[in-house]
Amino acid sequence: MHEQKASAVNAPAAIHRELWTSWASLLRSYSAAHGLNSGRQAVVETGSDEIVLRVADRWIRFTHNQMEDSLGNSLPFSLDEDGRARLGDTTEEMDLAAEKLAREMMQA
């Protein structure tokens, strides 16, 4: 299973751990920044196999190969060795993807 995680991001295990940690950190930072001008606060729960971003009763859950949300949506998800996040058919820099998701969660 460990090899499966590494192959999900096309990176060695050590790089994958760093990407996973960075993804959680980006979600936490951008959620906090977007929360400064709102009455909402986000919580980011981080584990080795999942990351959950919660805002009030809404949430987004990331595993090494999937993103799902409290509205019932589900998309393929992965982090690439070059620092890009893949969400469904969209690939963009991790920081841009995290900022967009955090903004959408904090404004909804």
Helices and strands as residue ranges (DSSP letters): H 2-8, H 13-35, E 42-46, E 51-55, E 58-62, E 66-69, E 74-79, E 84-87, E 90-93, H 94-107
